[in-house]
Amino acid sequence: MEPIYIANHILRIEGEHQEHPSHIADSLWRIADHANLFSPTPDNLAPSQQQQVREFINEFRTTPQGQTALAQVKPSLTGGYRRW
């Protein structure tokens, strides 16, 4: 699992995707797929699965790896460009 990839989608959900529920759902799906939260990952996440991904995100934020990744990605998003 690549923490930078997860962090990138978390920050997209909280930022540029706010007005776009379909984009949020896509990022939640990408996080679930990348983190292997469901096997196999369904084509679309049910509301209960989306909640599980949100719980994963909350846990990810508390890990040193997650905190480091979020700190690395945030400047690239606020600067108007992405490095990942």
N, C-alpha and C positions, 0 to 999 in steps of 0.2 A: 504494500500500500504506500503510495506517495503522498505524504502529508501536504505538500504544496498544492497538489491537485485538489485535495479535499478543501483546503483553506480557500483556494480560488473560488470554488463554487459556494462556499459558505458566505463569502463576502459579496458575491454576485446576488445571492438570495436576499441579503440584507441591504443591498444598494440598488443597482441598476434594474433588478428584476421586480422591485416592489410593486410596480403597476401592471405586471404581466404574470398572472397566475400560471399560465402554461410554461413560462420560462422557469418559474420557481419549481414546478413539478418536474421539469426536465433536469434541473440541477439536483433535485432530491434523488431522482432516478440515477443520475450519473454517480452521485456519492454512494448510493446503495450498491450499484454495480461495482464500482472501484474498490469498495471496502468489503465486497463479498458478503453483504448482510443477508441476502436471500439466495438460496441455491435451488434452482436457477433463478436469476433475476427476471421477474415477469416483464412483459412489454410495458405495462402501466402499473404504477403502485396504487394499491387500495388505500383509502384514508388511514386505516390502521397501520399499514406499512409506512406511509408517509410520517406518521407519528413516531414509529420506531426509528426512522432516519433522523428525525428532529432530536430524539433522545440520544442517538449516537453523536450528533453534532454537539449537544450539550456536554457529553462526556469527553469528546475530542478537545473541546476548549479547555478542559481542566488538565490535560496532559502536557508535560513539558514539550513534547514533540509538536502537539497542536498549537500551543502558544507561540512557539518559535516560528512555525509555518505561517500562522496568521500575521505575526509581526513582519515577516518577510514579504508577504503578498500585499498587505494593506498599502504600503507606499506606492507600489506600482499601479494599483487601481486608482488611488487619489491623484496620481500624476497624469492620469488620462491615457495610460498605455498599459499593456500587459506584457510581461516577459515570459509567461507560461502559456 
